[in-house]
Amino acid sequence: MKQSELFTKMRKEAPSDEVSKNAELLIRGGFVHKEMSGVYSYLPLGLRVLRKIENIIREEMDKVGGQEVLMSSFQPKENWEKTGRWESMDDLYKVKDSSDREVALGPTHEEVVVPILKNYVSSHKDFPANPPLSIYQIQNKFRMELRAKSGMLRGREFMMKDMYSFHTSQEDFEKFYAKMQDVYKTIFSRVGIGHLTYLTFASGGTFSKYSHEFQTLSSAGEDTIYIDEASGIALNKEVFTDEVLSQMNLKKEKLVEHKAIEVGNIFDLKTKYSKPFDLSYTDEKGEKHTVLMGCYGIGLSRLLGTVVEVLSDDKGIIWPESIAPFAVHLLVLGEDEAVLKEAGKVYDSLSKVNIPVLFDDRPGVSPGEKFAGSDLLGIPMRAVISARSMKEGGVEIKKRTEEKGKVVSLDELIKLCSKNSTN
């Protein structure tokens, strides 16, 4: 893509009403556009990042046998009344049409997925053991968030992957639940924050003794967690009691307090949602049993914001190669005809071998402004074509995380980018 053809522009100043680093950098770089508090539109660069995160998650869900669906955002009021959440869920958007009919604007999809499944399963034969029956989707969710002040980390409209698993035995559920813990660790490693993300014990509420969150260390986080650095075990502040510490054989004086961002969670639902809809099956003896459920969520928009929050520096964003909008940011410096021609040649060569490249071909823009813009956008590799680089026989390259660059040949650049690119 040629930067001169990109309709978005970078901004030198942060929006005055943004207090979060992730939103500030994403808006300045032209990745997103703020519509209102907690609501953002994805622009071309931001959408490329979001789609890469989405594809990583989809690949990992498919590996464990997840079947992808796309469920409705408008959800029947009567379904929410059956589970008791029409009145109890205080951040539920309730929409009324001109005939006074009310629906819920989906914040989650237990009230939809269970009635759907009830149409298709009734016998133990409908529940395969390996892999277990699991259904997932990636779509926008809506929650009446009154504290939407942390940019992409806390939204009223946000993209989420939610998976639901269905089981005929507790043993079957526990095996899949353990597998999903590993799957989530893989996802967070693939998007570049695995080294900062901890599987964290949290309260299970009315469902179970514990749930598990995935918390990424960040001073911008709204959660407080305690980590036993020797074992890697982490606890959310809400389960930080003497009783829990004793059960988990942890010593309070050895735990280190951190702020963190919750980027995912997994939950044992038991029969909380299957029972109200009578989602059940008959076993080999013809006896009826209620289906057991688990749920597994990752907020994609929050994950994107978290990456920016924890991996940026004072110059801008530092995208991991796996989710960067482009593999290479190609800059041309000066207006010399020979330099422009060489830059065009490099751009065409990279494009022909399917290396995603953003070409800063903008005329009349100073080298300093181009370098600063490149740092802000955070593309992993910067390649510069100038009279000096041509004199030295090639392209000057520098990784976003490096201080100094070096001159390489075009062939070397292609080899290096082909090796590093995950696109």
N, C-alpha and C positions, 0 to 999 in steps of 0.2 A: 504494500500500500504506500502511495506517495503522500507525504504529510501535507503537501500543498493542496491536495484534493480532499483532505479530511475536514469535514464541516465544523468540527469542534476546535477550540483554541485553548491553549494553556493560559492560566491566570497567575499573575505575580503575587496577588494578595489573597489571603484566605477570606471566605465569607465572614462578615462581622457577627453573624448569629450562630456560627459553629464553634463549639468548644472542644470537640474531639479531634485528635490528630488524624484518625483514619478518614473521617469525612472531609477534613480540610485538604488533605493531600489528594484524595480521589476527585474532589471537585476542582481543585486547582489544575490537576492533570487532565481534566476533561473525561474522566472515566464514568462519572455519574452526574446527574442533575437533581438538585433538591427541589421537590415539589412542595413539601411542607414538612413540619417536624415529624421525623420517623418514616418519611415516604420519599423514595428516590427512584428516578428513572435511570436505566442503564444505557449509556452511550456506546458507540462502536468499540472503543478500547475496553471499557468495563465489561461489556457483554462477552468479548473474547475471553477475558479472564473467568467470568462466571461460567461460561460453557465448558471451559477446561476443568474447573472444579466439578461441575456436573458430570462430565464424562468419567472422571476418576471415581467418583462415588458410584455411578451406574455400573462401571466395570466390576467394582468390588461387590456390589449387591447381586449382580448376575452370577458371579463366581460361587456364591452360596445358595444359588437356586432361586433367588428372588424373582418374582414375576411382576413386571412393571405394568401399572395401570395409570389412569388419570381420572380422578374422581371430581365430582362437582363441587364448586365453591359454595353455591347455594345449598343449604341443608335443611331438611324438614324440621319444623319446630317440634313435632310430636316425637321425633327420635331423641331430641335433647331432653324432652320432658320424661321420657322413659328412663334415662340414665340419671335424672335429677340435676343435670348441669344447666338447664335453661335458666334456673334461678340462682344456682350456686356459683356459676362461673362469672366473676365480676368483670372480666375483660372481654366478654363475648359481644361482638357486634350483632345487634338484632335489627333486621331490615323489614320495614313494612311497606307493602305496595298500596296502590290506590283502592284496592278492595279490602284493605285492613288485614290482609293475610301476612303473617310474620314468618320469616325464615332466618336461620343463622348464617352469617358469613364466616365460612369455615376457618377456625383457628387450629384445628386438628381434625382427624377423620375417623375416630373410633365409631362415632354415631352413623357413619356412612358405610364403612368397610364391613362391619358386622352384618347389617341387613343385606348387603350384597351377597356375602358369603352364604348366608342362610338359604339362598336360592339354589345353591350348588352342592352343599355337603349335608349328609345325614347319616352316613355309615362310617365306621372305622376304616373301611376300604378307601374312603375319599381323602384320607390323611396319610400321605406317604411319609415314611420315617427318614429317608435319606435321598435328597434333602427334605426337610420338613416343609410343609406348606407355608409360604411367606409371600406377602404382597407388598409392593412399595410404589411410591410415586414421588415425583419432584414437581412441586407447584407452589404458587403463591399462597400464603396464609395471611390472616387478618386478626389482629388483636387490639383491643382498645387500650393501648399503652399510654398511660398518663405521664410517664417519665422518659419520653423519647428524646433524650438529650445526648446520647452517646454515639451519634452517627449511625453506622451500619450495625452497631452492636445491639441496639435496642430499637426495633422498628414496629410500626403499626401495620405495615404491609411488608412481608419478607418472603424470600424463597426458602423452602424447606424440603428435605427428604425425610419422609416418614414411612417406616416399614412396620408391618404387623405380622407376627407369626402365630400359627395356630397348632395346638398340640393335643394329643389324647393321653399323655402321661407327663408327670412332673419330671421324670428322668429325661424324656425327649426334649422338654423345654430347656432344662438346665444345660444339656449338651449344646444346644443351639445358642443359648445365651452366652455361654463361655466362648463359643466360636465368634460371636459378634463382637465380643470384647477385643479379640485379636484383629478382626476386620477393621474395626474403628481405629485401632493403633496404626494399622497399615495406611488407612486413608490419611490420617493426620501426618504421618511420615511423608507420604507422597506429595502432599501440598506444602511441605517445608517447615512444619511446626512440631513435628514429632518429638524433638529434643526438649521442647518446652511444655509438653502436654502430659498430664497425669490422669490416670484412671483414679477417680475419687469416690470414696464411699459417701453417700448422702442419705437423707431420710427417705424411707419408702412410703411415707404418708400412711394412708389407710389400706394400701395394697399389700405391702410386704415390709420386712424388717429393714432392708436397705434397697436403694436404687444405686445406679452408678452414673456419675457424670464424668465427662472428659473436660478437664480444666487446663487452660493455657496460661502460664504465668505472664502477668502484665500488670504494671502499675495502674493501667486504665480499667482493670477489672473491677466489677462490683461485688464479686464473691470473695470471701476469705477462706483459705484452705490451710491445712496443717500437714506438712510432709515429713515423714520419717525418711531421711535421705539414705540411710543404710539399706532399707528394704524397698524404697520407692513407693511405699503405701501412703496414700493421701486421704484426708478426711475433710469434709465440708464443715464449716463452723457450726452448722445446725446439728450435727451429730457428735460434736466434740464434748463428750461427757465422760465422767469417770467410769461409768458402766461400759460404754463402748470401748474405751481405751483398754479396759481389763479384758473384754471379750476378744479384742484383737491383739492382745499381748503387746501393747505399745506403752511407752513411758512418756509422760507429758513433757518432761524436761528435754527430751531428745527431738521433739517436733519443732519444725521451723514454720513460722507464719508467713504466708504470701498472699498477695492479691492476685486474682485470676479471672479469666473470662471463660464461661461455660460454652464450649463449642459443640457439645453433643451429649446425649444421654441415652441410656437403655434402661428398660423398666419391666418388671414382672407384674403384669396386669391381673394375673390369676383369672377369676371369672367376673371381674368388675363390669365388663362391657358385654361379654357373651351371655351372661345370665339374664339381663333385662330383655334381650331379644330372643331368648330361648335358643341360642346357637348351641346345638347339641348333636350327639352322634350315638348310634347304637353299637355296642361291642359284639364280640363273637357269640355271646349268649343272648343277644337281643335286648340287653339292658341299656338304659339311656343314661348318658353322662353329659355334663356341661363341658364345652371346649375350653381349654386353657389358652391364654394369650400372652404374648410379649410385645413390646413396642420399642422402636429404635429410631431416634431422631437426630438429624444434623441440620442446622440452619446454614444454608449455603451463603446467604448474604452476610450473616454474622461471621462465618468462617473467612470470607473475603476481607471483611473489615478487620478481623483479628490478625490476618497475615500482614496487612498494612501497618497495623498498630505496633506489632512486635518486631517486624523486620525492616522498618524504615530507619533513616538517619536524618541528620539535620539538613541534608540536601534534597531528600525526597524518598520515594518508594524503592525498595529492593525486592523485586519479584523473584521467587524461586523459578528455575528453568521450567519446571513442570506445569506452571500455570501462568507464565508470563504471556502478555498479549502477542508478543513477537519474540523470536529468538535473537534478532539482531536489530540494532538501531543504526542505520547508515546515515552518516552526516557528510555533506559536501560543503567545503569551506572555500569562499571566494567565487568570483564570477568568470575566471579564466576558462576559455572555451575547451581547452585540453583537459582541464580538471573536471569540468561538467561532463564531458564525453566519457572520461574514465569512470566517473561515479555511476553514470547510466549503465555502463558495461558491467560493473560490479553488481548493481541492482538486478539487472537482467540475468546474470549468471547465478545469483543466489535464488532468484525466483524460479528458474528453469529446473533446479534440483529440489524444489519444494521446501526451501528454507524460508520460513515466515520472516519477512523483513519490513520494517517501517523506514522509509527513505525520506529523510529531512532534506528535501530539495527546495525549500522555501527561499526565494530570492530576496536580497536586501536585508537578511537577518544576520546580525553579527555573530562571529564564532563564540563569543562569550555567552550570548543568549541561547545559542544552539546547545552548548555544553550544559548550561544550567537546566534547560528544558529536558535534555536527555537524562540528567540525574534525577529530575523530578518524576519522569515517566518510569524510570527504574527497570528498563529492559536489560536482561542479563549481560549482553555483549554490545559494546559500542564500537563501530568501525568508521574511521574517518578517512576521507579522500581529500587531499590538499596538495598544493604544489610541493610541500616538503615531503609528504609521504610518497608521492610519485618519484621525487628525486632519489629517495632511499629505496625505491624499487618495489613498492607495494601499498598495502593498506595498514594504517595504524589502528591496532585493536586494543581495547581495554575492557576488562570485566567491570561490572558495576561495583563490585566489592574491592577492586584493586585501586591503588593510588597511581601507579605508573603503567603506561601502555608500551607496546612494542610494535614494530613494523613486520608484517608477514606478507607472503605472496597471496594472490587470489586463491590459488589452489589450496594453500595451507588454511586460509580462512574457511573455505568450503568444507574441508576435512574436519576442522575443529567444530564448526557449527553442526555438521551432520552427526558428529559424535555426541554433542551435548544436547541437541534438539530432541525433545520428546513429542513434537507436534506431528 
